[in-house]
Amino acid sequence: MAERFLPYGRQSVSEEDIAAVAEVLRSAYLTTGPTVEAFEAALGAYLGGAHVVVVANGTAALHLAVLAAGIGAGDQVIVPAVTFLATANAVVMAGAEPVFADVDPATGLLTPDTLTEALARAPRARAVMPVHLNGHLVDADVPALARARSLTIIADACHALGGGRMHADRIAMPGSGEDDDLATFSFHPVKPITMGEGGAIATQNADFAAHMRRLRHHGMQRDDFSGPLAPTARAPWYYEMQELGYNYRATDMQCALGLSQLKRLDAMQQKRTDLAARYADALAASHCPATLITPAEGTRSGWHLAALHIDFAALGKPRAEVMADLQSAHIGSQVHYVPLPFQPYYQDALKTADF
């Protein structure tokens, strides 16, 4: 039995991380300063040369990615049924309709077959949001099918930082453009690296990136003026809002922590991989009717979570009792996730088509 409570996720904050934040606190910039740009540049380089836009949280990242893709009223977006609320909510926040696709019962991931079935119910589909659940990448045939159908691919990679598709000479990570047009990340404390709260969008499309930078800052811009007060000569004080934007900015304090954490990402990802292997070995030795969900061959997982399939009938206990037993043993567990079509909001919305 664990002596201390073992939560299902816990951040790792080093003295170097603390020093990096303290340095910003002593600086002239607490927000919208040089550390934001430094973190964007470093994360973009890590992801293989992507344009990165850092924002306040992962939900903001999903919302801006949907808006940058031009998704709005009358459009439909394919969303896997098993994911966090924010994936579908971002579609609704943009005024569009999420169409839920079933997932592989063994992995929880969207598949070519379930995507095809969902598309048959979505004549106005313009995009798909594959979710790299638990950090494991969807099958490469999913983005291939989406491209064949001319769909924009907005990857929810909030679990998958550090993961990627393996090639002989490189790792194609989310945001590289190989499997997506935009990829979103979360830096919540349980994610592979943390900013406390924070998120980012990675894309190979410079226009998408520029648009999202405007949207995260109230829709403000300092060029391409069109308003009646636009000066004939550029003035340093002048700005315009030509579309509705949001206050989705991240602070320099958050980005200082993210920049410091990013330096340890590969080491932390390897530790998660090693821990997952230990779990798999321990489960095999225990003869417990449970299976650890593992990444597909040819991919590297971000290992956000070590997720289990448990045969509760064979175990002789219902899920609630198993979770209570784990709690008594000082081990935390979670259900990831209650399928979105079962949520009361989406139950009502699906009945009325009120999106």
C-alpha positions as CSV (number, residue, x, y, z in Angstrom):
1,M,0.0,0.0,0.0
2,A,1.2,3.5,-0.8
3,E,2.2,5.5,2.3
4,R,1.2,8.8,0.7
5,F,-1.8,9.4,-1.6
6,L,-0.8,8.8,-5.2
7,P,-2.9,11.0,-7.5
8,Y,-3.6,10.1,-11.0
9,G,-1.4,13.0,-12.1
10,R,1.0,15.4,-10.4
11,Q,3.2,18.2,-11.7
12,S,7.0,18.2,-11.4
13,V,8.3,21.6,-10.5
14,S,12.1,22.0,-10.1
15,E,14.1,24.7,-8.4
16,E,15.1,25.8,-11.9
17,D,11.4,26.3,-12.8
18,I,10.9,28.4,-9.7
19,A,14.0,30.5,-10.5
20,A,12.7,31.1,-14.0
21,V,9.4,32.5,-12.7
22,A,11.1,34.5,-10.1
23,E,13.3,36.1,-12.7
24,V,10.2,37.3,-14.6
25,L,8.7,38.6,-11.4
26,R,11.8,40.8,-11.0
27,S,11.6,42.0,-14.7
28,A,9.7,44.8,-16.4
29,Y,7.2,42.4,-18.0
30,L,4.7,40.2,-16.3
31,T,2.5,39.7,-19.4
32,T,2.7,40.1,-23.1
33,G,6.4,40.4,-23.0
34,P,9.5,38.7,-24.4
35,T,9.1,35.4,-22.5
36,V,5.9,34.7,-24.3
37,E,7.7,34.9,-27.7
38,A,10.6,32.9,-26.3
39,F,8.4,30.1,-25.3
40,E,6.5,30.1,-28.6
41,A,9.8,29.9,-30.5
42,A,11.2,27.1,-28.3
43,L,8.0,25.0,-28.6
44,G,7.8,25.6,-32.3
45,A,11.4,24.4,-32.7
46,Y,10.7,21.3,-30.6
47,L,7.7,20.5,-32.8
48,G,9.7,20.7,-36.0
49,G,9.4,24.3,-37.0
50,A,5.8,25.0,-36.4
51,H,4.2,28.4,-35.8
52,V,3.1,28.4,-32.2
53,V,0.5,30.7,-30.5
54,V,0.4,30.4,-26.8
55,V,-2.8,31.1,-24.9
56,A,-4.4,31.1,-21.5
57,N,-5.5,27.4,-21.4
58,G,-6.2,24.4,-23.6
59,T,-9.8,25.3,-24.1
60,A,-8.8,28.7,-25.5
61,A,-6.4,26.9,-27.8
62,L,-9.2,24.6,-29.2
63,H,-11.6,27.6,-29.6
64,L,-9.0,29.7,-31.5
65,A,-8.0,26.7,-33.7
66,V,-11.7,26.2,-34.7
67,L,-12.1,29.9,-35.4
68,A,-8.8,30.1,-37.4
69,A,-10.1,27.3,-39.6
70,G,-13.0,29.4,-40.5
71,I,-15.6,27.2,-38.8
72,G,-18.9,28.9,-37.9
73,A,-22.7,28.8,-38.1
74,G,-24.0,26.1,-40.4
75,D,-20.8,24.0,-40.3
76,Q,-20.4,20.6,-38.8
77,V,-17.2,19.2,-37.2
78,I,-16.6,15.5,-36.4
79,V,-15.6,15.0,-32.8
80,P,-14.9,11.6,-31.1
81,A,-17.5,10.7,-28.5
82,V,-14.8,9.9,-25.9
83,T,-12.9,13.1,-25.1
84,F,-12.9,16.0,-22.6
85,L,-15.8,18.4,-22.7
86,A,-13.7,21.2,-24.2
87,T,-13.2,19.4,-27.6
88,A,-16.8,19.6,-28.5
89,N,-17.5,22.8,-26.6
90,A,-15.0,24.7,-28.7
91,V,-17.1,23.8,-31.8
92,V,-20.3,25.0,-30.2
93,M,-18.6,28.2,-29.0
94,A,-17.8,28.9,-32.6
95,G,-21.5,28.6,-33.5
96,A,-21.0,25.2,-35.3
97,E,-22.4,21.7,-34.7
98,P,-20.3,18.8,-33.3
99,V,-21.2,15.5,-34.9
100,F,-20.1,12.7,-32.6
101,A,-18.1,9.7,-33.9
102,D,-17.8,6.4,-32.2
103,V,-14.3,5.2,-31.1
104,D,-12.3,2.0,-31.1
105,P,-13.4,0.2,-27.9
106,A,-9.8,-1.0,-27.3
107,T,-8.1,2.3,-27.6
108,G,-10.7,5.0,-27.3
109,L,-9.4,6.5,-30.6
110,L,-11.2,7.7,-33.7
111,T,-10.8,5.2,-36.5
112,P,-11.2,5.4,-40.3
113,D,-14.4,3.4,-40.0
114,T,-16.0,5.5,-37.3
115,L,-15.0,8.7,-39.1
116,T,-16.6,7.4,-42.3
117,E,-19.8,6.5,-40.4
118,A,-19.9,10.0,-38.8
119,L,-19.3,11.7,-42.1
120,A,-22.4,9.9,-43.5
121,R,-24.4,11.8,-40.9
122,A,-22.7,15.1,-41.5
123,P,-23.3,16.5,-44.9
124,R,-22.0,20.0,-43.9
125,A,-18.8,18.7,-42.3
126,R,-15.8,21.0,-42.8
127,A,-13.4,19.7,-40.2
128,V,-12.5,16.8,-38.0
129,M,-11.0,16.9,-34.5
130,P,-9.0,13.7,-33.9
131,V,-8.1,13.3,-30.2
132,H,-4.8,11.7,-29.3
133,L,-6.4,10.1,-26.2
134,N,-4.1,9.3,-23.3
135,G,-1.2,10.5,-25.4
136,H,-1.5,7.8,-28.0
137,L,-1.7,8.9,-31.7
138,V,-4.7,8.1,-33.9
139,D,-4.0,5.7,-36.8
140,A,-2.4,7.5,-39.8
141,D,-5.3,6.4,-42.0
142,V,-7.6,8.9,-40.1
143,P,-5.9,12.1,-41.3
144,A,-5.4,10.5,-44.7
145,L,-9.2,10.0,-45.0
146,A,-9.8,13.5,-43.7
147,R,-7.5,15.0,-46.4
148,A,-9.2,12.9,-49.1
149,R,-12.5,14.4,-48.0
150,S,-11.0,17.9,-48.0
151,L,-11.6,18.3,-44.2
152,T,-9.5,20.6,-42.1
153,I,-7.8,18.6,-39.4
154,I,-7.7,20.2,-35.9
155,A,-5.9,17.7,-33.7
156,D,-6.6,17.8,-30.0
157,A,-3.1,16.9,-28.9
158,C,-3.6,18.1,-25.3
159,H,-2.5,14.6,-24.1
160,A,0.2,14.1,-26.6
161,L,3.0,16.6,-26.2
162,G,6.2,14.5,-26.6
163,G,4.5,11.9,-28.7
164,G,4.7,11.5,-32.5
165,R,4.8,9.2,-35.5
166,M,8.2,7.5,-35.9
167,H,10.1,7.7,-39.2
168,A,13.6,6.4,-40.0
169,D,15.1,9.9,-39.6
170,R,12.6,11.9,-37.6
171,I,9.5,12.0,-35.3
172,A,6.5,13.7,-36.9
173,M,4.9,15.4,-33.9
174,P,1.4,16.9,-33.7
175,G,1.7,20.4,-35.2
176,S,4.3,19.2,-37.8
177,G,1.6,19.3,-40.5
178,E,2.0,15.6,-41.4
179,D,-1.3,14.6,-39.7
180,D,-3.0,17.9,-39.0
181,D,-3.5,21.5,-40.1
182,L,-3.6,22.7,-36.5
183,A,-2.8,21.0,-33.2
184,T,-3.7,22.1,-29.7
185,F,-1.9,21.5,-26.5
186,S,-2.7,22.0,-22.8
187,F,-0.3,22.9,-20.0
188,H,-2.6,22.0,-17.0
189,P,-0.7,20.6,-14.0
190,V,-1.5,17.0,-14.9
191,K,-0.2,17.4,-18.5
192,P,3.4,16.4,-19.6
193,I,4.6,19.9,-18.9
194,T,2.8,22.6,-17.0
195,M,2.4,26.4,-17.0
196,G,-0.1,26.2,-14.1
197,E,-2.8,26.9,-16.7
198,G,-1.9,27.4,-20.3
199,G,-2.3,26.2,-23.9
200,A,-0.9,26.5,-27.3
201,I,-1.8,26.0,-31.0
202,A,0.8,24.8,-33.5
203,T,0.4,25.1,-37.2
204,Q,2.4,25.2,-40.4
205,N,0.1,27.8,-41.7
206,A,1.4,31.4,-41.1
207,D,-2.0,32.9,-41.9
208,F,-3.7,30.8,-39.3
209,A,-1.1,31.8,-36.7
210,A,-1.4,35.5,-37.4
211,H,-5.2,35.3,-37.2
212,M,-5.0,33.5,-33.8
213,R,-2.6,36.1,-32.4
214,R,-5.2,38.8,-33.2
215,L,-8.0,36.7,-31.8
216,R,-6.2,36.1,-28.5
217,H,-5.8,39.9,-28.0
218,H,-9.4,41.2,-28.5
219,G,-9.1,41.1,-32.3
220,M,-6.7,44.1,-32.2
221,Q,-4.3,44.7,-35.0
222,R,-1.7,47.4,-35.8
223,D,-1.6,47.0,-39.6
224,D,-3.9,46.6,-42.6
225,F,-6.1,49.5,-41.3
226,S,-9.5,50.1,-42.8
227,G,-11.4,52.2,-40.2
228,P,-12.5,55.8,-40.6
229,L,-10.0,57.0,-38.1
230,A,-7.0,55.3,-39.8
231,P,-4.2,57.8,-40.1
232,T,-2.6,58.3,-43.5
233,A,0.8,57.6,-41.9
234,R,1.5,54.8,-39.5
235,A,1.1,56.0,-35.9
236,P,2.6,54.0,-33.0
237,W,-0.5,54.5,-30.8
238,Y,-3.1,53.5,-33.4
239,Y,-4.9,50.1,-33.5
240,E,-8.1,48.7,-34.9
241,M,-10.5,45.9,-34.1
242,Q,-11.9,44.5,-37.3
243,E,-13.4,41.3,-35.8
244,L,-14.5,40.1,-32.4
245,G,-11.6,38.7,-30.4
246,Y,-11.0,37.5,-26.9
247,N,-8.6,38.0,-23.9
248,Y,-6.9,34.6,-24.3
249,R,-3.4,35.9,-23.6
250,A,-0.9,33.9,-21.5
251,T,1.5,35.7,-19.1
252,D,5.2,35.9,-19.1
253,M,5.1,34.2,-15.7
254,Q,3.3,31.2,-17.2
255,C,5.6,31.1,-20.2
256,A,8.7,31.3,-18.0
257,L,7.5,28.1,-16.3
258,G,6.6,26.5,-19.6
259,L,10.0,27.4,-21.1
260,S,11.8,25.9,-18.2
261,Q,9.7,22.8,-18.2
262,L,10.1,22.3,-21.9
263,K,13.9,21.8,-21.3
264,R,13.0,18.7,-19.3
265,L,10.1,17.4,-21.5
266,D,12.1,14.5,-23.1
267,A,13.4,13.3,-19.8
268,M,9.9,13.5,-18.2
269,Q,8.3,11.7,-21.2
270,Q,10.9,8.9,-20.9
271,K,10.0,8.6,-17.2
272,R,6.4,8.3,-18.0
273,T,7.2,5.6,-20.6
274,D,9.2,3.7,-18.1
275,L,6.4,3.9,-15.5
276,A,3.9,2.6,-18.0
277,A,6.2,-0.4,-18.7
278,R,6.3,-1.1,-15.0
279,Y,2.5,-0.9,-14.8
280,A,2.2,-3.3,-17.7
281,D,4.7,-5.8,-16.1
282,A,3.0,-5.6,-12.7
283,L,-0.5,-6.2,-14.2
284,A,0.8,-9.2,-16.2
285,A,2.3,-10.7,-13.0
286,S,-0.8,-10.0,-11.0
287,H,-3.2,-11.9,-13.3
288,C,-5.7,-9.1,-12.8
289,P,-8.3,-8.9,-15.5
290,A,-7.1,-5.5,-16.7
291,T,-5.2,-4.4,-19.8
292,L,-3.1,-1.3,-20.1
293,I,-3.9,0.7,-23.3
294,T,-0.7,1.1,-25.3
295,P,0.4,3.1,-28.3
296,A,0.3,1.7,-31.8
297,E,3.5,0.3,-33.4
298,G,5.5,3.0,-35.1
299,T,4.4,5.8,-32.7
300,R,5.7,7.3,-29.5
301,S,3.1,8.2,-26.9
302,G,3.0,11.3,-24.8
303,W,1.8,9.0,-22.0
304,H,-0.4,11.7,-20.4
305,L,-2.3,8.8,-18.8
306,A,-1.9,5.2,-18.0
307,A,-5.4,4.0,-18.9
308,L,-6.8,0.6,-18.2
309,H,-9.5,-1.6,-19.5
310,I,-10.8,-3.6,-16.5
311,D,-13.1,-6.6,-16.8
312,F,-15.3,-5.8,-13.8
313,A,-17.4,-8.9,-14.2
314,A,-14.3,-11.1,-14.1
315,L,-13.0,-9.2,-11.1
316,G,-16.3,-9.6,-9.3
317,K,-16.6,-5.9,-8.4
318,P,-18.3,-2.9,-10.1
319,R,-16.2,0.1,-11.1
320,A,-17.3,2.3,-8.2
321,E,-16.2,-0.4,-5.7
322,V,-12.8,-0.8,-7.5
323,M,-12.2,2.9,-7.4
324,A,-13.2,3.0,-3.7
325,D,-10.7,0.2,-3.0
326,L,-8.0,2.1,-4.8
327,Q,-8.8,5.2,-2.8
328,S,-8.5,3.2,0.4
329,A,-5.1,2.1,-0.8
330,H,-4.1,5.8,-1.3
331,I,-4.2,5.4,-5.1
332,G,-6.1,7.9,-7.2
333,S,-8.0,7.0,-10.3
334,Q,-10.3,8.7,-12.7
335,V,-12.8,7.8,-15.5
336,H,-11.6,9.4,-18.8
337,Y,-14.2,10.2,-20.0
338,V,-18.0,10.1,-19.7
339,P,-18.9,10.0,-23.4
340,L,-20.0,13.4,-24.6
341,P,-23.3,12.3,-26.1
342,F,-24.3,11.1,-22.5
343,Q,-23.8,14.6,-21.0
344,P,-27.1,16.4,-20.2
345,Y,-26.2,19.4,-22.3
346,Y,-25.5,17.4,-25.4
347,Q,-28.5,15.1,-24.7
348,D,-30.7,18.1,-24.9
349,A,-28.9,19.7,-27.8
350,L,-29.0,16.5,-29.9
351,K,-32.8,16.3,-29.3
352,T,-33.4,19.8,-30.5
353,A,-30.4,20.3,-32.8
354,D,-29.9,23.5,-30.8
355,F,-26.3,24.5,-31.6
